[in-house]
Amino acid sequence: MEIFKQKRSRKNNKKWLDALKNNKNKYIIYQTKEKGDNAKMHTFQYKQGEKVKGVVKNIKPYGAFIKLDGGTVGLAHIEDLSIARIKTPYERLQIGQKVDVIVKNVEEDTGRITLSYKETLGTWEENASKFEKGMKTKGIVRQTEKNKNGIFIELTPNLVGMAEYEEGLEYGKTVDVLIKKIDKEKKKVKLLIV
């Protein structure tokens, strides 16, 4: 990652914004630390899909703000924190936690960075390879299917299976499950609550 520093002016802002729009392989992000004529422009380059390190700075109901190396802050929306449906980002992250994240998107106009934490937790295949048919394990109840057709149970932060609906199971409860089937083609795991 390259870091540039330059005095801020209208002319320089236009140069950097033009560079941002014309550079298809790299994204250029700027952040102002001071105000007025003495303000400095800090520019950082991130590629979409790049893995970067950061620290969780703030958590809101809709996601986590992560300060990346170099000082730029990006947002990992709640749906980008976990494959499993979670109710709060605190189920995955804590303020001050050091994390690896993937740069998902950079908005050219605003410089806003969207991040993904779940992409660093392994693929479906990598997570599913930790389990096999007939194995007993623990899982966390994440969501009941509409019409009570089934219950989604988290086996790992990036792997969810489905079990038949059972009365009295609440969100967040830890349950013992048996792996009934792992369908690699459909990327589904069938479970039985034991």
PyMOL commands that set and color helices and strands:
alter all, ss='L'
color gray80, all
select helices_A, chain A and resi 10-22+78-80+89-91+118-120+124-128+146-148
alter helices_A, ss='H'
color red, helices_A
select strands_A, chain A and resi 3-7+27-32+40-46+51-60+63-68+73-77+98-106+113-116+136-144+151-156+159-163+174-183+188-193
alter strands_A, ss='S'
color yellow, strands_A
deselect
rebuild
show_as cartoon
